[in-house]
Amino acid sequence: MKHFLFIIMAIFFAVSAEAADVGVSISVGQPGFYGQIDIGNVPRPQLIYPNPVVIVPAHVGMAPPPPVYLHVPPGHQKKWKKHCYKYNACNRPVYFVRNDWYNNVYVPEYQKRHGHKGDGHGDYYSHGGKGNGKGHGKGHGKGHDRD
């Protein structure tokens, strides 16, 4: 009887764990996206810091790589040294864009230029999922983790 009960409980927990492992896909140009964004011809971004943040400077004699613009959760920008590897940006100058600018200027402009509101099936995942770090071929982020 104990063996039977154990099997039933094991099946129940396996099904419960599988049902709980759900990620929400969010792509660039949608609210809630975190990662590299392509500024292009979008109106001048509102930045959190006026100067780029660099964790690992370029080697002496080498030109620094071009800066990237990132939309990241507040905890990531505050502890950038801890989180820069998730965005493949520890050795790059990084400008952090303000959340309200991303949501109120970038997202509507992106959607207008691309003729859609996003399909929810981008390469970046947030809220517990994992991404491959190649949002539309331009990004280097890996989604985000909560602090």
C-alpha positions as CSV (number, residue, x, y, z in Angstrom):
1,M,0.0,0.0,0.0
2,K,2.8,2.4,0.9
3,H,4.5,1.6,-2.5
4,F,1.2,2.4,-4.4
5,L,0.7,5.7,-2.4
6,F,4.3,6.7,-3.2
7,I,3.8,6.1,-6.9
8,I,0.6,8.2,-6.9
9,M,2.3,11.0,-5.1
10,A,5.3,10.9,-7.4
11,I,3.0,11.2,-10.5
12,F,1.1,14.0,-8.9
13,F,4.3,16.0,-8.1
14,A,5.7,15.3,-11.6
15,V,2.5,16.7,-13.2
16,S,2.4,19.7,-10.9
17,A,6.0,20.6,-11.5
18,E,5.5,20.3,-15.3
19,A,2.4,22.6,-15.2
20,A,4.3,25.2,-13.1
21,D,7.2,25.5,-15.5
22,V,5.6,28.1,-17.7
23,G,7.5,31.0,-19.3
24,V,6.0,34.0,-21.0
25,S,7.6,35.1,-24.3
26,I,8.1,38.8,-24.8
27,S,9.9,40.2,-27.8
28,V,11.6,43.6,-28.5
29,G,9.0,46.3,-29.1
30,Q,6.7,45.0,-26.4
31,P,6.2,46.3,-22.9
32,G,8.1,44.0,-20.5
33,F,11.0,43.3,-22.8
34,Y,14.5,43.5,-21.3
35,G,17.6,43.4,-23.5
36,Q,19.4,45.3,-26.2
37,I,17.3,47.7,-28.3
38,D,18.2,49.2,-31.7
39,I,17.8,53.0,-31.4
40,G,17.9,53.6,-35.1
41,N,15.7,56.7,-36.0
42,V,13.7,56.6,-32.8
43,P,13.6,59.9,-30.9
44,R,16.5,60.5,-28.6
45,P,16.4,58.0,-25.7
46,Q,16.0,59.1,-22.2
47,L,18.9,57.6,-20.3
48,I,19.3,56.7,-16.6
49,Y,23.0,57.7,-16.5
50,P,24.4,60.4,-18.9
51,N,27.6,58.4,-19.5
52,P,28.0,54.8,-20.6
53,V,28.7,52.2,-18.0
54,V,31.7,49.9,-18.7
55,I,32.6,46.9,-16.4
56,V,35.6,45.5,-18.4
57,P,37.4,48.3,-20.3
58,A,39.0,47.7,-23.7
59,H,42.6,46.6,-23.8
60,V,45.2,49.4,-24.2
61,G,45.7,50.3,-27.8
62,M,42.3,48.8,-28.9
63,A,39.3,50.9,-29.8
64,P,36.4,50.3,-27.5
65,P,33.4,48.6,-29.0
66,P,30.4,50.7,-29.9
67,P,28.0,51.4,-27.1
68,V,24.7,49.5,-26.8
69,Y,21.4,50.7,-25.5
70,L,19.7,48.4,-23.0
71,H,16.4,48.2,-21.3
72,V,16.9,46.3,-18.1
73,P,15.1,45.9,-14.8
74,P,16.1,48.5,-12.1
75,G,18.0,45.9,-10.0
76,H,20.2,45.0,-13.0
77,Q,21.3,48.5,-13.7
78,K,22.1,49.1,-10.0
79,K,24.1,46.0,-9.8
80,W,25.4,46.0,-13.3
81,K,28.7,44.1,-12.5
82,K,26.5,41.2,-11.3
83,H,24.2,41.2,-14.3
84,C,26.2,42.4,-17.3
85,Y,27.1,38.8,-18.4
86,K,23.4,38.0,-18.9
87,Y,23.3,40.6,-21.7
88,N,26.8,39.8,-23.1
89,A,27.7,43.4,-22.3
90,C,30.4,43.4,-19.6
91,N,33.1,44.6,-22.1
92,R,30.8,47.1,-23.9
93,P,29.9,50.7,-23.1
94,V,26.2,50.5,-22.0
95,Y,23.6,53.2,-22.0
96,F,20.5,52.2,-19.9
97,V,17.3,53.6,-21.2
98,R,14.6,54.8,-18.9
99,N,11.6,52.4,-18.5
100,D,9.0,55.1,-19.2
101,W,10.8,56.2,-22.4
102,Y,11.0,52.5,-23.5
103,N,7.3,51.9,-22.9
104,N,5.9,55.3,-24.0
105,V,8.2,56.2,-26.9
106,Y,10.2,53.2,-28.2
107,V,7.4,50.6,-28.1
108,P,4.8,52.6,-30.0
109,E,7.5,53.8,-32.5
110,Y,8.7,50.2,-33.0
111,Q,5.2,48.9,-33.4
112,K,4.4,51.7,-35.9
113,R,7.5,51.0,-38.0
114,H,7.0,47.2,-37.9
115,G,3.3,47.3,-38.5
116,H,2.3,45.1,-35.6
117,K,2.0,45.0,-31.9
118,G,4.2,42.0,-31.5
119,D,3.3,38.4,-31.6
120,G,4.6,37.4,-28.2
121,H,6.9,34.8,-29.8
122,G,10.3,36.7,-29.8
123,D,13.7,35.3,-28.9
124,Y,13.7,36.9,-25.5
125,Y,11.8,35.3,-22.6
126,S,11.0,36.8,-19.3
127,H,9.2,35.9,-16.1
128,G,11.0,32.6,-15.6
129,G,11.9,31.4,-19.1
130,K,15.2,31.4,-20.8
131,G,16.1,33.0,-24.1
132,N,18.8,32.3,-26.7
133,G,20.0,35.9,-26.6
134,K,19.4,36.8,-30.2
135,G,16.3,39.0,-30.2
136,H,15.6,39.7,-33.9
137,G,19.3,39.2,-34.7
138,K,20.3,42.4,-32.8
139,G,20.1,41.6,-29.1
140,H,22.5,40.0,-26.8
141,G,20.3,39.8,-23.7
142,K,19.1,36.7,-22.0
143,G,15.8,37.9,-20.5
144,H,16.0,38.8,-16.9
145,D,15.9,37.4,-13.4
146,R,14.3,39.0,-10.5
147,D,16.5,40.4,-7.7
